[in-house]
Amino acid sequence: MAIRYIKRGKTIAQKADADAQVEATVRGILADIAARNDEAARELSTKFDSWNPPSFKLSGDQIQATIDTLPGQAIADIKFAQQQVRNFALAQRAALQDVEVETLPGVVLGHKNIPVNRVGCYVPGGRYPMVASAHMSTVTAKAAGVKEVIACTPPINGELPAATIAAIHFGGADEIYILGGVQALASMAYGALGMKPVDMLVGPGNAYVAEAKRQLFGLVGIDLLAGPTEVLIVADETADAEMCAVDLLGQAEHGPTSPAVLVTTSRALAESIEAEIGRQLESLPTADLAGVAWRDYGEVILVDSDDEMLQVADDIASEHVQILTRDPNYFLENMSNYGALFLGPETNVAYGDKIIGTNHTLPTKKAGRYTGGLWVGKFIKTVTYQRVTEEASALIGEYGSRLCDLEGFMGHKAQCDLRVRRYGDQTDVEDRSI
């Protein structure tokens, strides 16, 4: 396969150095909050967000007063977007069915889909009010049937993020806390600042948030490790440089470590994209972030065929993959590693991020090789049960006894033997068979 890099981003070694620094910083923060709880969480909130209110939890009156500052159109738009997310999430929930089957006469096996009891949703902020992230976590959790949903979001420049608070509230969150970063994740997991510990943490964030979730996994469940956003454009000669550049920069503006990659069979596109990126950066209001991301993490890869583009795309396993080719369905039918696909020039990642209804919390850093994104199923525990008649117990017990003996588990064997004695017909034990 002929792969030619017209532009390369940072090396694996450079990325590993940055990851190691993040890991050490997060480990220290988590240990501090685990040891000093409220005191440490307050100090960190003051340090990173200049935020230290008497209570981090918003009261009902505070929530309503904040929502009242928004224009009616903004509220209507938030509710419209949430309805799209809710509609798709409920359709996904309906696809998860309980199962009960009689596998042998008298042996009934089943599974039940039970929602997680208490979930903590992190809604990132920082430079932008990440309103859409509230839809993706709170709405989806409630559609799954989660009983208690709490949400944390940081202040922005010392102010309450009104639109984000409105989205969290309309999404169905039971409690809202103004708290950001690693300290928010730790407070939800350990139980600090008035929060009860949660069973599960969900939501996207920067590299520090993703690392906090990784280190907290086990103490709590997590959805996935959703770090800095990624985009891959798969394009042939039918695509134009303007659209490819718009769609690359649209994700690069998330932050300076967001990978934006173009893989193409068109030499003309590969060789013209850099100039078009530069032209658009001249007028893009978020060029300070998008330009750095493109400089350090942008890549342009030239290959010879659709099949090679498919192989490269599956190897990259990007969070967002836009297909700008003559036959987008070829990639839908054959790609296996990605977070979400956007098929054809009529759609784009911004639709998925903000409005269309699919969830935007998606796997990054090649995690698309083994997991999908956030959906109602992430909030569901599929648990099994069994029910057995006396006659079936005696039959299963005979096989179980021999298999336990084979492994040397004598206590397990005794469990089986007791059922054979209690429920079996000793006159025909030797004749039993499956």
C-alpha positions as CSV (number, residue, x, y, z in Angstrom):
1,M,0.0,0.0,0.0
2,A,1.4,3.4,-1.0
3,I,0.8,5.9,1.8
4,R,2.4,9.3,1.4
5,Y,2.3,11.9,4.2
6,I,2.0,15.4,2.7
7,K,1.8,16.7,6.2
8,R,2.5,15.0,9.6
9,G,1.5,16.0,13.1
10,K,3.4,15.4,16.4
11,T,5.1,12.1,16.8
12,I,3.9,9.3,19.0
13,A,6.8,10.0,21.4
14,Q,5.9,13.6,21.7
15,K,2.3,12.7,22.4
16,A,3.4,10.1,25.0
17,D,5.4,12.8,26.9
18,A,2.4,15.0,27.1
19,D,0.2,12.1,28.3
20,A,2.7,11.3,31.1
21,Q,2.6,14.8,32.4
22,V,-1.3,14.8,32.4
23,E,-1.3,11.4,34.2
24,A,0.9,12.6,37.0
25,T,-1.0,15.9,37.5
26,V,-4.3,14.1,37.7
27,R,-3.0,11.4,40.1
28,G,-2.0,14.1,42.5
29,I,-5.3,16.0,42.3
30,L,-7.3,12.8,42.9
31,A,-5.2,11.8,45.9
32,D,-5.6,15.2,47.4
33,I,-9.4,15.2,47.1
34,A,-9.6,11.6,48.4
35,A,-7.6,12.6,51.5
36,R,-9.0,16.1,52.2
37,N,-12.4,16.0,50.5
38,D,-14.3,19.3,50.6
39,E,-11.3,21.3,51.6
40,A,-9.2,20.1,48.6
41,A,-12.1,20.5,46.1
42,R,-12.7,24.1,47.2
43,E,-9.0,24.9,46.9
44,L,-8.8,23.5,43.5
45,S,-11.9,25.2,42.3
46,T,-10.5,28.5,43.6
47,K,-7.1,27.8,41.9
48,F,-8.4,26.8,38.5
49,D,-11.7,28.6,38.1
50,S,-11.6,31.4,40.8
51,W,-14.8,29.9,42.1
52,N,-15.6,29.3,45.8
53,P,-19.3,29.9,46.6
54,P,-20.9,29.0,49.9
55,S,-22.6,26.2,48.1
56,F,-21.6,24.7,44.7
57,K,-25.0,23.2,44.3
58,L,-27.6,25.4,42.5
59,S,-30.9,25.9,44.2
60,G,-34.2,25.7,42.3
61,D,-34.5,29.4,42.5
62,Q,-31.0,30.0,41.2
63,I,-31.7,27.6,38.3
64,Q,-34.9,29.4,37.3
65,A,-33.4,32.8,37.7
66,T,-30.5,31.8,35.4
67,I,-32.8,30.3,32.8
68,D,-34.9,33.5,32.9
69,T,-31.9,35.5,31.6
70,L,-32.0,33.6,28.2
71,P,-33.9,34.7,25.1
72,G,-37.0,32.7,24.3
73,Q,-35.4,31.5,21.0
74,A,-32.4,30.1,22.9
75,I,-34.7,28.1,25.2
76,A,-36.7,26.8,22.2
77,D,-33.6,25.8,20.3
78,I,-32.3,23.9,23.4
79,K,-35.6,22.1,23.8
80,F,-35.7,21.2,20.0
81,A,-32.1,19.8,20.1
82,Q,-32.9,17.8,23.2
83,Q,-36.1,16.3,21.6
84,Q,-33.9,15.0,18.7
85,V,-31.5,13.4,21.2
86,R,-34.4,12.0,23.3
87,N,-36.2,10.6,20.2
88,F,-33.2,8.6,19.1
89,A,-32.2,7.5,22.6
90,L,-35.7,6.2,23.3
91,A,-35.6,4.3,20.0
92,Q,-32.3,2.7,21.1
93,R,-33.8,1.9,24.5
94,A,-36.7,0.1,22.9
95,A,-34.2,-2.1,21.1
96,L,-32.9,-3.4,24.4
97,Q,-35.2,-6.3,25.3
98,D,-35.3,-8.5,28.4
99,V,-34.8,-12.2,27.5
100,E,-36.2,-15.4,29.1
101,V,-35.7,-18.8,27.5
102,E,-36.1,-22.4,28.5
103,T,-32.8,-23.9,27.3
104,L,-33.6,-27.5,28.5
105,P,-36.8,-28.9,30.0
106,G,-37.1,-27.2,33.4
107,V,-34.1,-24.9,32.9
108,V,-35.1,-21.2,32.5
109,L,-32.4,-18.6,31.8
110,G,-32.9,-14.9,31.3
111,H,-31.4,-11.5,31.4
112,K,-32.8,-8.1,32.6
113,N,-31.8,-4.7,31.5
114,I,-31.5,-2.6,34.7
115,P,-30.5,1.1,34.6
116,V,-27.6,2.4,36.8
117,N,-29.0,4.0,39.9
118,R,-27.0,7.2,40.2
119,V,-25.0,8.9,37.4
120,G,-22.7,11.9,37.4
121,C,-22.6,13.9,34.2
122,Y,-19.7,16.2,33.4
123,V,-20.6,19.0,31.1
124,P,-17.3,20.8,30.0
125,G,-17.0,24.5,29.8
126,G,-13.7,26.4,29.7
127,R,-13.6,28.7,26.7
128,Y,-17.0,27.6,25.3
129,P,-20.3,26.9,27.0
130,M,-20.7,23.2,25.9
131,V,-24.5,23.3,25.9
132,A,-24.8,20.3,23.7
133,S,-22.9,18.0,26.0
134,A,-25.7,18.5,28.5
135,H,-28.2,17.0,26.1
136,M,-25.9,14.0,25.3
137,S,-25.5,12.9,28.9
138,T,-28.5,14.0,31.0
139,V,-31.2,13.4,28.3
140,T,-29.7,10.0,27.4
141,A,-29.4,8.9,31.1
142,K,-33.0,9.8,31.8
143,A,-34.1,8.0,28.6
144,A,-32.3,4.9,29.9
145,G,-34.3,5.1,33.2
146,V,-31.5,6.3,35.5
147,K,-33.1,7.3,38.8
148,E,-30.7,10.0,40.0
149,V,-28.7,12.2,37.6
150,I,-26.3,14.9,38.9
151,A,-24.4,17.2,36.7
152,C,-21.3,19.4,37.1
153,T,-20.2,22.2,34.8
154,P,-17.6,24.9,35.4
155,P,-18.2,28.6,35.6
156,I,-17.1,30.6,32.6
157,N,-15.0,33.7,33.5
158,G,-16.5,33.7,37.0
159,E,-20.1,33.6,35.7
160,L,-22.8,31.0,35.7
161,P,-23.1,29.5,32.2
162,A,-26.8,30.2,31.7
163,A,-27.4,28.2,28.5
164,T,-25.6,25.2,29.9
165,I,-27.5,25.3,33.1
166,A,-30.8,25.5,31.2
167,A,-29.8,22.5,29.1
168,I,-28.9,20.5,32.1
169,H,-32.1,21.4,33.8
170,F,-34.3,20.7,30.8
171,G,-32.4,17.4,30.2
172,G,-33.7,16.1,33.5
173,A,-30.8,16.4,36.0
174,D,-31.8,16.2,39.6
175,E,-28.9,18.2,41.0
176,I,-26.7,20.8,39.3
177,Y,-23.3,21.8,40.7
178,I,-21.0,24.6,39.3
179,L,-17.7,22.9,39.5
180,G,-15.2,22.0,36.8
181,G,-12.3,19.8,35.8
182,V,-10.7,17.0,37.7
183,Q,-12.1,18.3,40.9
184,A,-15.6,17.8,39.6
185,L,-15.0,14.2,38.6
186,A,-13.4,13.4,41.9
187,S,-16.2,15.1,43.9
188,M,-18.8,13.1,42.1
189,A,-16.9,9.8,42.6
190,Y,-15.8,10.3,46.2
191,G,-18.7,12.3,47.4
192,A,-17.6,15.9,48.2
193,L,-19.2,19.4,48.4
194,G,-22.6,17.9,49.3
195,M,-22.7,15.3,46.6
196,K,-23.5,11.6,47.3
197,P,-21.0,9.4,45.5
198,V,-22.2,8.3,42.1
199,D,-22.1,4.8,40.5
200,M,-21.0,6.0,37.1
201,L,-19.3,9.0,35.5
202,V,-20.0,10.2,31.9
203,G,-19.3,13.1,29.6
204,P,-16.5,14.4,27.5
205,G,-13.7,16.8,28.4
206,N,-10.1,17.7,27.9
207,A,-7.1,15.4,28.5
208,Y,-7.2,16.0,32.2
209,V,-10.9,15.0,32.5
210,A,-10.3,11.9,30.4
211,E,-7.4,10.9,32.5
212,A,-9.4,11.5,35.7
213,K,-12.1,9.1,34.4
214,R,-9.4,6.5,33.5
215,Q,-8.0,6.7,37.0
216,L,-11.4,6.6,38.8
217,F,-12.6,3.6,36.7
218,G,-13.2,0.7,39.1
219,L,-14.3,2.9,41.9
220,V,-17.0,4.0,39.5
221,G,-18.1,3.0,36.1
222,I,-17.4,5.3,33.1
223,D,-18.9,5.6,29.7
224,L,-15.6,5.8,27.7
225,L,-12.4,7.8,27.6
226,A,-13.5,10.7,25.5
227,G,-10.5,13.1,25.3
228,P,-9.7,15.9,22.9
229,T,-11.9,15.7,19.8
230,E,-10.7,14.2,16.5
231,V,-11.8,14.4,12.9
232,L,-10.9,12.4,9.9
233,I,-12.0,13.5,6.4
234,V,-12.1,10.7,3.8
235,A,-12.2,12.4,0.4
236,D,-11.8,11.6,-3.3
237,E,-11.6,13.8,-6.3
238,T,-15.4,14.7,-6.0
239,A,-14.6,16.7,-2.8
240,D,-13.5,20.3,-2.8
241,A,-10.8,22.0,-0.7
242,E,-13.2,24.6,0.8
243,M,-15.5,22.0,2.3
244,C,-12.6,19.8,3.5
245,A,-10.9,22.8,5.2
246,V,-14.1,24.0,6.8
247,D,-14.8,20.6,8.2
248,L,-11.2,20.1,9.5
249,L,-11.1,23.5,11.2
250,G,-14.6,23.0,12.6
251,Q,-13.2,20.4,14.9
252,A,-9.7,21.8,15.3
253,E,-11.2,24.8,17.0
254,H,-12.1,22.6,20.0
255,G,-8.6,22.9,21.3
256,P,-4.9,22.9,20.5
257,T,-4.5,19.1,20.8
258,S,-7.4,18.1,18.5
259,P,-6.2,15.9,15.6
260,A,-7.6,16.9,12.2
261,V,-6.6,14.5,9.4
262,L,-7.4,14.4,5.7
263,V,-6.9,11.1,3.8
264,T,-7.5,11.4,0.0
265,T,-6.9,9.7,-3.3
266,S,-6.8,13.2,-4.9
267,R,-3.3,14.6,-5.3
268,A,-4.8,18.0,-6.3
269,L,-6.8,18.1,-3.0
270,A,-3.8,16.9,-0.9
271,E,-1.5,19.6,-2.3
272,S,-4.1,22.4,-2.1
273,I,-5.6,21.9,1.4
274,E,-2.7,23.6,3.2
275,A,-3.2,26.9,1.3
276,E,-7.0,26.7,1.8
277,I,-6.6,26.1,5.6
278,G,-4.3,29.1,5.7
279,R,-6.9,31.2,3.8
280,Q,-9.7,30.3,6.2
281,L,-7.6,30.8,9.3
282,E,-7.2,34.4,8.3
283,S,-10.9,35.1,9.0
284,L,-11.8,32.4,11.5
285,P,-12.6,33.9,15.0
286,T,-11.2,30.7,16.7
287,A,-8.0,30.6,14.6
288,D,-5.9,30.9,17.7
289,L,-6.9,27.4,18.7
290,A,-7.7,25.8,15.4
291,G,-4.4,27.0,13.9
292,V,-2.3,25.5,16.6
293,A,-4.3,22.2,16.4
294,W,-3.7,22.1,12.6
295,R,0.0,23.0,12.9
296,D,0.7,20.4,15.6
297,Y,-1.8,17.6,15.0
298,G,-3.0,18.1,11.4
299,E,-2.1,15.5,8.8
300,V,-2.6,15.0,5.1
301,I,-2.3,11.5,3.7
302,L,-2.3,10.6,0.0
303,V,-3.2,7.1,-1.1
304,D,-4.1,5.4,-4.4
305,S,-7.5,3.9,-3.9
306,D,-10.8,3.7,-1.9
307,D,-9.6,0.4,-0.4
308,E,-6.4,2.1,0.8
309,M,-8.4,5.0,2.2
310,L,-10.6,2.4,4.1
311,Q,-7.5,0.7,5.5
312,V,-5.9,4.0,6.7
313,A,-9.2,5.1,8.2
314,D,-9.7,1.9,10.1
315,D,-6.1,2.1,11.4
316,I,-6.6,5.7,12.6
317,A,-10.0,4.8,14.2
318,S,-11.0,8.4,14.5
319,E,-13.7,9.8,16.7
320,H,-15.5,11.5,13.8
321,V,-15.2,10.3,10.2
322,Q,-16.6,12.4,7.4
323,I,-17.0,10.6,4.1
324,L,-16.8,13.0,1.1
325,T,-16.6,10.5,-1.7
326,R,-18.5,9.3,-4.8
327,D,-19.9,6.3,-2.9
328,P,-20.2,7.0,0.9
329,N,-22.0,3.7,1.4
330,Y,-18.9,1.8,0.6
331,F,-17.4,3.1,3.8
332,L,-20.6,2.5,5.8
333,E,-20.6,-1.1,4.7
334,N,-16.9,-1.8,5.2
335,M,-15.5,0.4,7.9
336,S,-15.2,-1.1,11.4
337,N,-13.2,1.4,13.5
338,Y,-14.7,4.8,14.2
339,G,-16.9,6.7,16.7
340,A,-19.5,8.1,14.3
341,L,-19.8,8.3,10.5
342,F,-21.0,11.3,8.5
343,L,-22.0,10.2,5.1
344,G,-21.8,12.7,2.2
345,P,-21.3,16.4,1.9
346,E,-24.9,17.2,3.1
347,T,-24.0,16.3,6.7
348,N,-21.1,17.2,8.9
349,V,-19.7,16.7,12.5
350,A,-21.4,19.9,13.7
351,Y,-24.8,18.4,13.1
352,G,-23.8,15.4,15.3
353,D,-22.2,17.6,17.9
354,K,-25.1,20.0,18.3
355,I,-28.5,19.1,16.9
356,I,-29.3,16.0,14.8
357,G,-29.8,13.5,17.6
358,T,-26.9,11.0,17.6
359,N,-24.7,11.2,20.7
360,H,-21.5,13.3,20.4
361,T,-19.7,11.6,23.3
362,L,-17.5,9.3,21.3
363,P,-14.3,7.2,21.5
364,T,-11.0,8.9,20.9
365,K,-7.3,7.7,20.8
366,K,-8.2,4.6,18.8
367,A,-10.8,3.4,21.3
368,G,-13.2,3.1,18.3
369,R,-11.4,-0.3,17.8
370,Y,-13.3,-1.8,20.8
371,T,-16.2,0.5,21.8
372,G,-18.8,2.8,20.5
373,G,-19.9,6.1,21.9
374,L,-22.3,7.0,24.7
375,W,-25.9,5.7,24.3
376,V,-28.6,4.5,26.5
377,G,-27.0,1.0,26.6
378,K,-24.0,2.5,28.5
379,F,-26.4,3.3,31.4
380,I,-27.9,-0.2,31.4
381,K,-26.6,-3.2,33.3
382,T,-27.6,-6.4,31.5
383,V,-27.8,-9.0,34.3
384,T,-28.7,-12.6,34.2
385,Y,-30.8,-15.0,36.3
386,Q,-31.8,-18.7,36.3
387,R,-34.7,-20.7,37.6
388,V,-34.6,-24.6,37.6
389,T,-37.2,-27.3,38.4
390,E,-36.3,-30.2,40.7
391,E,-35.9,-32.7,37.9
392,A,-33.8,-30.4,35.8
393,S,-31.6,-29.6,38.9
394,A,-30.8,-33.3,39.4
395,L,-29.9,-33.6,35.7
396,I,-27.7,-30.5,35.6
397,G,-26.2,-31.4,39.0
398,E,-24.8,-34.7,37.6
399,Y,-22.9,-32.9,34.9
400,G,-21.9,-30.1,37.2
401,S,-20.5,-32.5,39.8
402,R,-18.3,-34.3,37.2
403,L,-17.1,-31.0,35.7
404,C,-16.3,-29.6,39.2
405,D,-14.4,-32.7,40.0
406,L,-12.4,-32.4,36.8
407,E,-11.3,-28.9,37.9
408,G,-10.7,-29.9,41.6
409,F,-13.4,-27.5,42.9
410,M,-14.7,-29.8,45.7
411,G,-16.9,-27.1,47.3
412,H,-18.6,-26.5,44.0
413,K,-19.0,-30.3,43.5
414,A,-20.7,-30.5,46.9
415,Q,-23.3,-27.9,45.8
416,C,-24.1,-30.0,42.8
417,D,-24.1,-33.3,44.7
418,L,-26.5,-32.0,47.3
419,R,-29.1,-31.2,44.6
420,V,-28.7,-34.6,43.0
421,R,-29.4,-36.2,46.4
422,R,-32.3,-33.9,47.2
423,Y,-34.0,-33.9,43.8
424,G,-32.8,-36.9,41.9
425,D,-34.3,-40.3,41.4
426,Q,-31.6,-42.7,42.6
427,T,-33.0,-45.6,40.6
428,D,-32.1,-44.2,37.2
429,V,-29.3,-41.7,37.9
430,E,-26.9,-43.6,35.6
431,D,-29.4,-43.3,32.7
432,R,-29.7,-39.6,32.7
433,S,-28.3,-37.7,29.7
434,I,-28.8,-34.4,27.9
